Structure formats: structure tokens, C-alpha cells
């Protein structure tokens, strides 16, 4: 079967020789006049083309394709519409990969040839390979991770120093999209926020970065980059006490740790138990199965410690369940709450064994020395009733991205009418018709 050599990039332009016929230049419109088209899927490139490197009249070489039957040639373009740099060795490496397309692994000599090529070339190759095949995780190590290394080092140092704004951050751009995680966008956003000394943007970017790294396909990230990012997660966790547990989870994942869920002994009857859920890192647990202390009703209680947050799950013999979350409020966390979270702190929780649903939010209210919030639910017939932190804490800027259904369930679980009013006051800040605001308007009673 003859290999099909097709464009790696979305845009191409025709090429023609100039002078004595040894140098090439772009000629004519992009994509034969249709810039909205994707050159990778154009019918004209289905067969008959060969991979090449074309020497350019203005210097250097660019990735191209030639059609021997007609003598036609095209230049591949980057996202700025410029010829994509590629010397003959790089073009031959691409051709070798195309001859066994879609390749599941890259040969060592191919990696060696491509490692120092233009980032746009490496991105384009992996983008098409990921779309059309199933490349192994090591293939993604070809992406320009050296940029992530530099930015992670820069930010870790800036957060540790907590001094003047950092130098202008490294541009990561879209080059890491094929790896399947958007964490580099959050990393770049954090760099911009630290440089601008903007605490709100810094908190939002840190939250997104921790959450996305905790879910990233870490095998696609080179080991040296994972170590740099792990050190950055340590710095983020020290910088934001509320984010510490999420940053620690991301650091564990980057270090290759995938904790096994904790499974307590099978309960007898409807007992409240704590079980390690999706959140990952083992938590400190105390007072498991202790008698409920806040009511005369028989029941049981379990406490989960998640760094700054203490989650208490209480079950009553009449079927009522309570999840209470507290966090210390000292001068440091008070400043963080004010400048990073805009005086709004929401903790996503995952609950099993409750009739109202699994995913909910606890809205914490500031007191004199601590933050606190709670939910009231009804137990189902499940024997295992569990609760745990389900994601990073959120602030006012995160309201538009809340899960509308989880908001609706949360409103139905408020213990006090004043808590429901506080929720509605917050969500009223969203535009009319916003799905999260609609959930607030339709859930619970005033």
C-alpha cells in the first residue's frame, strides 16, 4: 500500500520556483482561495503527493508537498500564514512517519531529527496523529515542553518569593492541545496574573491549573516537566491554603501516585462511613462511627480532614443526613478570601447515599474565627453513606461555570432560609437567562 502524504497543517499555498529554478516562494491564495477549508481534508491531496523540504528564496527551508505527475508543489503554513520551517532531515522524518501512518510510536532517529524543529511543526504532526490514530503517550513528549519547563520554574520562584511581579511569562500558545489537557492555558493565565500582580486572576488561574493537572494524562508529559510542575504545585499549595488539598492531589498524580480507594469494613445497618472517593489523596479520618454529639437523636458521625477544610458527615436514625464544612479564618486566610475569592467560598462535595444527589456545593460563611457551611439531606436505603471534597474550592468569579443541576440540588439542601437567600443573591449577579441563574430561580423555596 502506497503511503499518503497529506498536509499536516490547516493552510497551504501553492509554491513556484523563481530565478534559476532552485529556490521556491509562495504563490497564490491560501487553500486555493478558501481560507476556511482544512487543507488536511482536501480531496486533491488524497493520493499522488510526496513529502519534501523546499528551499526558500528568502532563506531557510519549509515543509512542503510535491506532485510528480503534474510538477505542482505546495508550502505548508503555520497559524500566522508563514511557511512552516523544516530542513530536509525533518521532512524525511515526517515522511517516514507518514509511510506507516497512523504511527503508534516514533522511532528514536525520528525523535532525534524532530526534537529541535519549529514548535509549529511538532504541534501539527501530533495534532493530526492524535486525530487520526492512537499514538502512545511517549509520542507527545515531542511537543515543545521546554517552554512549560521555563514557565513552571519562573512561576514557582515567583510564588515562593511573593515579591514584585515576575518577568514577562513564556508564551505557550496552542502547542500542547494534542496532549489532551488544557492545563497549559491555565499555566499561561497564571503567568500573566502573577506578572500583573492581580490576586483575583491569580487565584482563578491557580484553581484551574490544579484541577486540570489532577485530571491530566500524565504519561503524555515528560518526566522532567512533571517534576517542574510538581514543584509548582507545592508552591501553589503554600500560596493558597484553601487550594492545598487540590494542589497536593495534582502533585501526587504528577509523581505517579494513584491512590487506591480506602474501603472500610462493611457496615451493619445504616451507618455513616467515610470512603476515599475520586478525590485521590488519602485523608486523615477521626471519630469514625462516633455517636452524633449535636442532637439527642441516635446516629453516627465521620470527619474527613482536607488540609484547610474539615468535612463532618452526620447521620441520624430518622434518616436525616448533614454535611458540615469548616475552615479556619486567620489574617492570612481572611486576606485570601477577600482578594482571591471575593468573599465567596464554595466547596464542591461528593455525597453517596443521599436522595438529593451526589454532586453538591457547600457555601461557607465567614464568622469570627472560622468559615462554615452545611447541607441537609435524606438518606436512601444505601448502606454506605459517604462524603468528601470533590474538587478545588471556588470563588465569585467561578459562579458562571457551576453545574446548574448541582446548584438546583444544593438549594434544596439548605438548612436555613437565610442560606437560600444568600445563594440567590449571589446568583442574581449572573445575566438573565444564564443556566445557573435559572437553576437558582427554580430550586428550593425561600
Number of C-alpha atoms within 10 A of each C-alpha: 5 8 16 18 23 23 27 25 23 22 26 29 24 21 22 18 17 12 8 6 8 12 17 23 19 21 13 11 12 21 19 13 10 11 13 10 14 14 23 18 13 13 9 11 17 13 13 17 23 17 23 25 22 28 21 20 15 9 9 13 21 26 26 29 26 21 15 11 8 9 8 13 23 26 31 28 25 20 11 8 13 15 24 24 25 24 19 17 16 25 24 18 20 23 20 17 21 18 15 13 15 16 19 17 15 18 13 9 10 17 16 15 17 23 16 12 17 15 20 18 26 22 23 20 19 24 20 17 22 20 11 12 13 13 17 15 16 14 22 26 20 22 26 20 19 13 17 21 17 15 25 27 15 18 25 20 16 20 19 14 12 13 10 11 17 20 14 13 21 17 17 17 11 12 21 24 16 20 23 13 16 17 22 21 20 21 27 22 20 26 28 22 22 25 18 16 16 15 17 20 21 21 25 21 23 26 25 20 25 29 21 19 27 23 14 19 15 20 17 20 23 17 15 12 21 23 17 18 26 24 19 25 28 18 20 25 21 15 17 20 18 25 26 24 26 29 29 21 26 28 25 18 22 27 15 13 13 12 15 12 14 13 11 12 7 10 13 8 10 20 23 25 24 24 20 20 20 14 20 23 22 17 17 11 15 14 13 17 18 14 18 18 12 7 9 9 13 12 22 22 24 24 25 24 19 21 16 16 23 20 23 21 27 28 27 22 13 11 14 15 25 21 24 19 24 20 22 20 19 13 10 11 19 18 14 21 20 15 16 24 23 15 16 20 24 20 20 19 21 18 22 20 21 22 14 20 17 16 19 25 27 25 24 21 18 18 10 8 12 15 20 21 22 22 22 19 23 18 23 17 13 13 17 21 23 22 28 26 29 20 20 22 25 25 22 18 15 15 18 16 10 15 15 18 17 18 23 22 21 25 28 18 25 22 15 12 13 11 20 21 15 13 17 18 12 15 21 16 12 15 12 10 9 13 17 23 24 18 21 25 15 11 19 16 12 11
